Amino acid sequence: MNLFVVRNIIKIFTILLFLSASFLLTGCWDRKEVNDMALVLGAAIDKEKGENIKLSLQILIPRAVSSGQAMGGGGGGGGAGPMVLTRSAVGENMADAASKLQTKFPRKIFWGHCKIYIIGRKLTKSGGVRKQIDFLLRHPEPRERAYLFVSDGDAEKILELQTPLERYEGEALRKLTELQIGVKTTVKDFEQMVTGDTGIALLPLIQKLPPTHGQKQEETIANIIGTAIFKRDRMIGQIDTKVTRGLIWFRNEIEVTSVTTAPKKGETITLDPIRATTKLIPTIKNGNWKILAKVTLEGTIVQNASNLDVMSPIITKRVEKGLEKDIKQRLNLSLIQVKQRMNVDAFGFADAFHRKYPKEWEKVKNHWDEVLPKVEVKINIKTRVRRPGLSTTPAGLKEEEVKEK
């Protein structure tokens, strides 16, 4: 083969290489310009007549947002007027209602920025929540890590609130949830819960606070008032925040919560957790199913409303015993409200048995509701005061007035 032929082959190969590479440089053919999108910040789903649902969307108003603060945090206020608008439509399902809502906006609805979904109480009672969640999991735009809530009333009313501290109610609810003062459930979490061993799911229950003196109805805020308990597709009960605290101790999801003990009447000592863990240890012996909940807590004393010297080892031991008693009361209260009265396993007991005793679990998984009441639960709590806080003596007392025993 002569040199001329080799050069031609190289040229042809080079041309083909560039042509093939050009197919990878076709540009953003499916791009979506921000100026062409209606950004959804929050959504509410309520039950309507028959099998229909009402979908309400909270949409960002671009011109009301100052430059550089559209979706970021912090900063001062934007332009005059409201930052969001709320529109609703009734449809057979979320997809149908969303298509009807699209006719009310000159921009394409975009779900990628939606971080909260609120479900109205009527819909949770009648079932059908799973059908709407399917849209959020199947559609490519909604986030699986968006948070779910249940509204003790119409969900649409929550979106219409004008929270004083945040730019819109959806942002306030998201931040409130991330403080983890109650349960925190995402779209993906809900799907995994209802398809899990027990089919039990937990969602934060929110309620619009009544307006204070001089406030308008829409100028108040929504608050977490407890937990909604689901069995598969239907809400079967609810618990208040006090019972919820005990429940999340069992589930090892405790984050920000203070624990208070009363050494004697009229005096209290409060501790903030530094580290808190719960381990569920299942055992099956002679046909008896048992769970040991081992709770460990380490924390700092943040208030000493007593005349006791928390620097004293004797007092420290008394405080630790008092804290253990308080935590145990919370755990027992959740057992009474949820396990005994509702016969619901919202604690993770089934998962613990499934992991350790898979063969035994297979025999009872289809009638776990019958086995659960017979499961014996024991609680072992160990607390430790790591730090007494920044002050050695209680405020307002002299050293000679502080008791060391």
Beta strands, then each sheet from edge to edge (+ up, - down):
strand 1: 37-47
strand 2: 53-60
strand 3: 84-91
strand 4: 108-110
strand 5: 116-120
strand 6: 147-151
strand 7: 200-208
strand 8: 222-231
strand 9: 234-240
strand 10: 259-264
strand 11: 267-285
strand 12: 288-305
strand 13: 376-387
sheet 1: 3+ 2- 1+ 4+
sheet 2: 3+ 2- 1+ 5+ 6+ 7+ 8- 9+
sheet 3: 10+ 11- 12+ 13+
end
